[in-house]
Amino acid sequence: MFSRGAIDAFFSSRYTVTPRSDRMGYRLRGERLRFEGETEILSEGVTEGSIQVPPDGQPIVLMPDCQTTGGYAKIAVAISADLPRLAQLAPGSTVRFLPADLEEAWAASRLLEESLARLF
C-alpha cells in the first residue's frame, strides 16, 4: 500500500510523539506518508509494536493496551526489544525507525534478555 518513496521517507524521517499518545498507541507527527492506493483496509489482527498509518499519513505505534484488530495499513512493526524504550518516550520526544531483518531482531531480543537477567 506504500510506494518505495513512502517507505524510504518513513525510515529516514524523525517523528515527534504527540500529546494524543497513550497506552493504546503513540501518535506521531512528522513527514506525511503517502499511499499508493486505498487508505483503509479490512480489519485484521494487530499486535503491540505494529505501526499503522491512517488516512492523514501520520504513523501510530500500537502500544501494550492496543486493540486486537485494526483497519489501517501497516508500514512496519517495531521489534520487541525496542518496545520498552519506546514506551518511555514522553510527548515531544522524537523517534526514528531503522530497518532490521529477522536476524537483527532476534539478536536485539537476546541482548535485552541477557541485560534483564543480570538485574535479577
Residue frames as a rotation matrix with the C-alpha (Angstrom) as fourth column:
MET 1
0.556 0.831 0.000 0.00
0.831 -0.556 0.000 0.00
0.000 0.000 -1.000 0.00
PHE 2
0.667 -0.416 -0.618 3.07
-0.068 -0.860 0.506 2.25
-0.742 -0.295 -0.602 0.21
SER 3
0.899 -0.434 -0.065 5.44
-0.098 -0.054 -0.994 3.30
0.427 0.899 -0.091 -2.54
ARG 4
0.253 -0.907 -0.338 9.19
0.878 0.362 -0.315 2.77
0.408 -0.217 0.887 -2.19
GLY 5
-0.380 -0.374 0.846 9.39
0.139 -0.927 -0.347 6.53
0.915 -0.014 0.404 -1.65
ALA 6
0.494 0.636 0.592 6.98
-0.544 -0.305 0.781 6.39
0.678 -0.709 0.196 1.29
ILE 7
0.881 -0.230 -0.412 8.92
0.423 0.772 0.474 3.52
0.209 -0.593 0.778 2.86
ASP 8
-0.132 -0.976 0.172 12.20
0.792 -0.208 -0.573 5.39
0.596 0.061 0.801 2.39
ALA 9
-0.148 0.163 0.976 10.61
-0.271 -0.955 0.118 8.51
0.951 -0.247 0.185 3.90
PHE 10
0.859 0.511 0.018 9.41
-0.185 0.278 0.942 6.52
0.477 -0.813 0.334 6.92
PHE 11
0.671 -0.641 -0.374 12.91
0.741 0.606 0.291 5.18
0.040 -0.472 0.881 7.63
SER 12
-0.326 -0.857 0.399 14.70
0.789 -0.479 -0.384 8.49
0.520 0.190 0.833 7.02
SER 13
0.025 0.441 0.897 12.38
-0.114 -0.890 0.441 10.81
0.993 -0.113 0.028 8.98
ARG 14
-0.959 -0.163 -0.231 12.23
0.225 0.056 -0.973 11.79
0.172 -0.985 -0.017 12.61
TYR 15
-0.037 0.996 0.079 8.81
0.304 -0.064 0.951 11.69
0.952 0.059 -0.300 14.22
THR 16
-0.799 -0.125 0.588 7.60
-0.447 -0.531 -0.720 13.55
0.402 -0.838 0.368 17.31
VAL 17
-0.620 0.608 -0.496 5.43
0.745 0.654 -0.130 11.83
0.246 -0.450 -0.858 19.90
THR 18
-0.433 0.536 0.724 2.25
-0.114 -0.830 0.546 13.90
0.894 0.154 0.421 20.17
PRO 19
-0.792 0.203 0.576 0.24
-0.609 -0.178 -0.773 14.68
-0.054 -0.963 0.265 23.32
ARG 20
0.278 0.944 -0.176 -2.54
-0.956 0.289 0.040 12.47
0.089 0.158 0.984 21.89
SER 21
-0.270 -0.484 -0.832 -0.45
-0.370 0.851 -0.374 9.39
0.889 0.207 -0.409 22.78
ASP 22
0.273 0.351 0.895 -1.42
-0.961 0.150 0.234 6.85
-0.052 -0.924 0.379 25.41
ARG 23
-0.380 -0.456 0.805 -1.06
-0.532 0.819 0.213 3.16
-0.757 -0.347 -0.554 26.33
MET 24
0.581 0.607 0.542 -3.15
0.166 0.564 -0.809 2.20
-0.797 0.560 0.227 23.29
GLY 25
0.463 -0.418 0.782 -0.96
0.883 0.135 -0.450 3.98
0.083 0.898 0.431 20.77
TYR 26
-0.163 -0.588 -0.793 1.67
0.399 -0.774 0.492 6.63
-0.902 -0.236 0.360 20.28
ARG 27
0.812 0.422 0.403 0.52
0.555 -0.344 -0.757 9.10
-0.180 0.839 -0.514 17.66
LEU 28
-0.209 -0.969 -0.132 3.47
0.722 -0.244 0.647 10.52
-0.659 0.040 0.751 15.79
ARG 29
0.877 0.373 -0.302 3.87
0.096 -0.753 -0.651 13.75
-0.471 0.542 -0.696 13.83
GLY 30
-0.248 -0.964 -0.093 6.35
0.002 -0.097 0.995 14.10
-0.969 0.247 0.026 11.00
GLU 31
-0.807 -0.086 -0.584 6.61
-0.564 -0.180 0.806 13.62
-0.175 0.980 0.097 7.28
ARG 32
0.214 0.967 0.142 3.24
-0.740 0.255 -0.622 12.60
-0.637 0.028 0.770 5.90
LEU 33
-0.753 -0.433 0.496 3.37
-0.082 0.809 0.582 9.12
-0.653 0.397 -0.644 4.40
ARG 34
-0.171 0.669 -0.723 1.57
-0.946 -0.317 -0.069 8.77
-0.275 0.672 0.687 1.11
PHE 35
0.030 0.333 0.942 -0.38
-0.082 0.940 -0.330 5.75
-0.996 -0.068 0.056 -0.03
GLU 36
-0.944 -0.290 -0.156 -0.31
-0.196 0.116 0.974 4.13
-0.265 0.950 -0.166 -3.44
GLY 37
-0.622 0.772 -0.129 -3.91
0.295 0.384 0.875 3.00
0.725 0.507 -0.466 -3.25
GLU 38
0.467 0.884 0.028 -6.71
0.194 -0.133 0.972 2.82
0.863 -0.448 -0.234 -0.72
THR 39
-0.324 -0.582 0.746 -6.04
-0.578 -0.503 -0.643 4.28
0.749 -0.639 -0.173 2.71
GLU 40
-0.076 0.345 0.936 -8.10
-0.930 0.314 -0.191 1.78
-0.360 -0.885 0.297 4.66
ILE 41
-0.693 -0.168 -0.701 -8.19
-0.436 0.872 0.223 -2.00
0.574 0.460 -0.678 4.64
LEU 42
0.487 0.781 -0.391 -10.47
-0.138 0.511 0.848 -4.64
0.862 -0.359 0.357 6.08
SER 43
0.495 -0.290 0.819 -9.80
-0.869 -0.162 0.467 -5.07
-0.002 -0.943 -0.332 9.77
GLU 44
0.469 -0.427 -0.773 -7.08
0.047 0.886 -0.461 -7.58
0.882 0.180 0.435 10.53
GLY 45
0.780 -0.175 -0.601 -5.14
0.624 0.293 0.725 -8.66
0.049 -0.940 0.338 13.60
VAL 46
0.384 -0.706 0.594 -2.62
-0.259 -0.700 -0.665 -6.25
0.886 0.102 -0.452 15.09
THR 47
0.531 -0.304 -0.791 -0.17
0.798 0.493 0.346 -6.51
0.284 -0.815 0.505 17.93
GLU 48
0.801 -0.348 -0.487 1.90
0.088 -0.737 0.671 -4.23
-0.592 -0.580 -0.560 20.13
GLY 49
-0.254 -0.963 -0.092 4.59
0.143 -0.132 0.981 -2.61
-0.957 0.236 0.171 18.01
SER 50
-0.018 0.318 0.948 2.54
0.990 0.140 -0.028 -2.54
-0.142 0.938 -0.318 14.80
ILE 51
-0.661 -0.199 -0.724 2.91
0.134 -0.980 0.147 0.81
-0.739 0.000 0.674 13.09
GLN 52
0.053 0.814 0.578 -0.32
0.930 0.171 -0.326 1.79
-0.365 0.555 -0.748 11.43
VAL 53
-0.943 -0.280 -0.178 -0.83
0.187 -0.892 0.412 4.70
-0.274 0.355 0.894 9.06
PRO 54
0.007 0.999 -0.052 -4.31
0.603 -0.046 -0.797 6.25
-0.798 -0.025 -0.602 9.00
PRO 55
0.502 0.285 0.817 -5.54
0.863 -0.218 -0.455 8.36
0.048 0.934 -0.355 6.05
ASP 56
0.982 -0.131 -0.136 -3.81
-0.110 -0.982 0.152 11.50
-0.154 -0.134 -0.979 7.43
GLY 57
0.626 -0.768 -0.131 -0.42
0.070 0.222 -0.972 9.84
0.776 0.600 0.193 6.75
GLN 58
-0.014 -0.612 0.791 0.84
-0.868 -0.386 -0.314 10.24
0.497 -0.690 -0.526 10.35
PRO 59
-0.329 -0.179 -0.927 2.03
-0.032 0.983 -0.179 6.93
0.944 -0.030 -0.330 11.90
ILE 60
0.453 0.421 0.786 0.61
-0.857 -0.037 0.514 5.41
0.245 -0.906 0.344 15.08
VAL 61
-0.608 -0.642 -0.467 2.73
-0.387 0.753 -0.533 2.90
0.693 -0.143 -0.706 17.03
LEU 62
0.514 0.841 -0.170 0.45
-0.291 0.357 0.888 0.46
0.807 -0.407 0.428 18.82
MET 63
-0.455 -0.654 0.604 1.33
-0.740 -0.100 -0.666 0.09
0.496 -0.750 -0.439 22.49
PRO 64
-0.992 -0.123 0.000 0.53
-0.106 0.851 -0.514 -2.52
0.063 -0.510 -0.858 25.23
ASP 65
-0.467 0.882 0.063 -3.19
0.113 0.130 -0.985 -1.71
-0.877 -0.453 -0.161 25.53
CYS 66
-0.762 0.137 -0.633 -3.81
-0.628 -0.393 0.672 -1.64
-0.157 0.909 0.385 21.78
GLN 67
0.366 0.931 -0.004 -6.89
-0.839 0.328 -0.435 -3.07
-0.403 0.163 0.900 20.17
THR 68
-0.082 -0.370 0.925 -6.74
-0.023 0.929 0.370 -6.59
-0.996 0.009 -0.085 18.72
THR 69
0.056 0.103 0.993 -7.78
0.962 0.260 -0.082 -5.64
-0.267 0.960 -0.085 15.19
GLY 70
-0.160 -0.127 -0.979 -7.22
0.028 -0.992 0.124 -2.59
-0.987 -0.008 0.162 13.04
GLY 71
0.575 0.513 0.638 -8.25
0.652 0.184 -0.736 -1.27
-0.494 0.839 -0.228 9.67
TYR 72
0.767 -0.411 -0.493 -5.31
-0.542 -0.826 -0.155 0.96
-0.343 0.386 -0.856 8.79
ALA 73
0.754 -0.580 -0.307 -2.37
0.026 0.493 -0.869 -0.07
0.656 0.648 0.387 6.63
LYS 74
0.815 -0.578 -0.040 0.75
0.100 0.072 0.992 -1.13
-0.571 -0.813 0.117 8.50
ILE 75
0.765 -0.603 -0.226 4.07
-0.515 -0.363 -0.776 0.19
0.386 0.710 -0.589 7.25
ALA 76
-0.320 -0.904 -0.282 6.26
-0.348 0.389 -0.853 -1.64
0.881 -0.175 -0.440 9.80
VAL 77
0.852 0.411 -0.323 6.43
0.165 0.375 0.912 -3.37
0.497 -0.831 0.252 13.17
ALA 78
0.273 -0.759 0.591 8.82
-0.873 -0.454 -0.180 -2.18
0.405 -0.467 -0.786 15.88
ILE 79
-0.170 -0.389 -0.905 10.98
0.003 0.918 -0.395 -5.05
0.985 -0.070 -0.155 17.12
SER 80
0.695 0.588 -0.414 10.02
0.350 0.226 0.909 -6.32
0.628 -0.777 -0.049 20.56
ALA 81
-0.011 -0.791 -0.612 13.42
0.995 0.050 -0.082 -5.45
0.096 -0.610 0.786 22.06
ASP 82
-0.822 -0.316 0.474 12.79
0.346 -0.938 -0.026 -1.76
0.453 0.142 0.880 21.32
LEU 83
0.100 0.983 0.151 9.30
0.391 -0.179 0.903 -1.60
0.915 -0.031 -0.403 22.83
PRO 84
0.363 0.044 -0.931 10.43
0.930 -0.085 0.359 -0.91
-0.064 -0.995 -0.072 26.44
ARG 85
-0.673 -0.658 -0.337 12.49
0.608 -0.752 0.253 2.09
-0.420 -0.035 0.907 25.29
LEU 86
-0.700 0.494 0.515 9.72
0.280 -0.474 0.835 3.29
0.656 0.729 0.194 23.02
ALA 87
0.257 0.881 -0.397 7.24
0.727 0.094 0.680 3.10
0.637 -0.464 -0.616 25.91
GLN 88
0.015 -0.338 -0.941 9.37
0.912 -0.381 0.152 5.54
-0.410 -0.861 0.302 27.90
LEU 89
-0.780 -0.302 0.548 9.09
0.550 -0.747 0.372 8.34
0.297 0.592 0.749 25.34
ALA 90
-0.272 0.662 -0.698 7.12
0.554 -0.486 -0.677 11.36
-0.787 -0.570 -0.235 26.52
PRO 91
0.712 0.547 0.440 5.13
0.688 -0.415 -0.596 13.71
-0.143 0.727 -0.672 24.30
GLY 92
0.865 -0.424 -0.268 7.57
-0.455 -0.888 -0.062 15.96
-0.211 0.176 -0.962 22.46
SER 93
-0.008 -0.873 0.487 10.24
-0.218 0.477 0.851 13.24
-0.976 -0.100 -0.194 22.25
THR 94
0.317 0.057 -0.947 11.49
-0.946 -0.050 -0.320 12.30
-0.066 0.997 0.038 18.82
VAL 95
0.183 -0.208 0.961 11.93
-0.109 0.967 0.230 8.84
-0.977 -0.147 0.154 17.40
ARG 96
0.019 -0.228 -0.973 13.44
-0.997 -0.073 -0.002 7.45
-0.071 0.971 -0.229 14.23
PHE 97
0.692 0.290 0.660 12.90
-0.274 0.953 -0.132 3.97
-0.668 -0.089 0.739 12.84
LEU 98
-0.298 -0.825 -0.481 15.60
-0.913 0.098 0.396 1.87
-0.280 0.557 -0.782 11.20
PRO 99
0.568 0.494 -0.659 15.01
-0.687 0.725 -0.049 -1.23
0.453 0.481 0.751 9.12
ALA 100
-0.346 -0.634 0.691 16.02
-0.847 0.528 0.060 -4.54
-0.403 -0.565 -0.720 10.69
ASP 101
-0.167 0.282 -0.945 15.93
-0.591 0.739 0.324 -8.07
0.789 0.612 0.043 9.40
LEU 102
0.780 0.591 -0.205 14.80
-0.234 0.579 0.781 -11.07
0.580 -0.562 0.590 11.43
GLU 103
0.247 -0.779 -0.577 18.34
0.739 0.537 -0.408 -11.97
0.627 -0.325 0.708 12.49
GLU 104
-0.665 -0.479 0.573 18.95
0.082 -0.810 -0.581 -8.45
0.743 -0.339 0.578 13.84
ALA 105
0.157 0.820 0.551 15.62
-0.687 -0.309 0.657 -8.51
0.709 -0.482 0.515 15.69
TRP 106
0.803 0.107 -0.587 16.47
0.224 0.858 0.463 -11.84
0.552 -0.503 0.665 17.35
ALA 107
-0.207 -0.958 -0.201 19.94
0.709 -0.005 -0.705 -10.59
0.675 -0.288 0.680 18.32
ALA 108
-0.539 0.077 0.839 18.46
-0.375 -0.913 -0.158 -7.46
0.754 -0.400 0.521 19.91
SER 109
0.571 0.816 0.092 15.94
-0.511 0.265 0.817 -9.60
0.643 -0.514 0.569 21.81
ARG 110
0.524 -0.460 -0.717 18.70
0.619 0.784 -0.050 -11.86
0.585 -0.418 0.695 23.15
LEU 111
-0.569 -0.769 0.292 20.73
0.385 -0.563 -0.731 -8.84
0.727 -0.303 0.616 24.29
LEU 112
-0.149 0.606 0.781 17.72
-0.673 -0.641 0.369 -7.40
0.725 -0.471 0.503 26.09
GLU 113
0.806 0.473 -0.356 17.03
-0.122 0.721 0.682 -10.73
0.580 -0.505 0.639 27.82
GLU 114
0.109 -0.860 -0.499 20.69
0.773 0.389 -0.502 -11.02
0.625 -0.331 0.707 28.90
SER 115
-0.642 -0.325 0.695 20.65
-0.054 -0.884 -0.463 -7.46
0.765 -0.335 0.550 30.25
LEU 116
0.255 0.823 0.507 17.47
-0.724 -0.185 0.665 -8.11
0.641 -0.537 0.549 32.22
ALA 117
0.705 -0.026 -0.708 18.83
0.289 0.923 0.254 -11.41
0.647 -0.384 0.658 33.58
ARG 118
-0.361 -0.927 -0.105 21.86
0.563 -0.127 -0.817 -9.57
0.744 -0.353 0.567 35.03
LEU 119
-0.371 0.290 0.882 19.50
-0.530 -0.846 0.056 -7.33
0.763 -0.447 0.468 37.01
PHE 120
0.565 0.733 0.379 17.93
-0.759 0.282 0.586 -10.20
0.323 -0.619 0.716 38.95
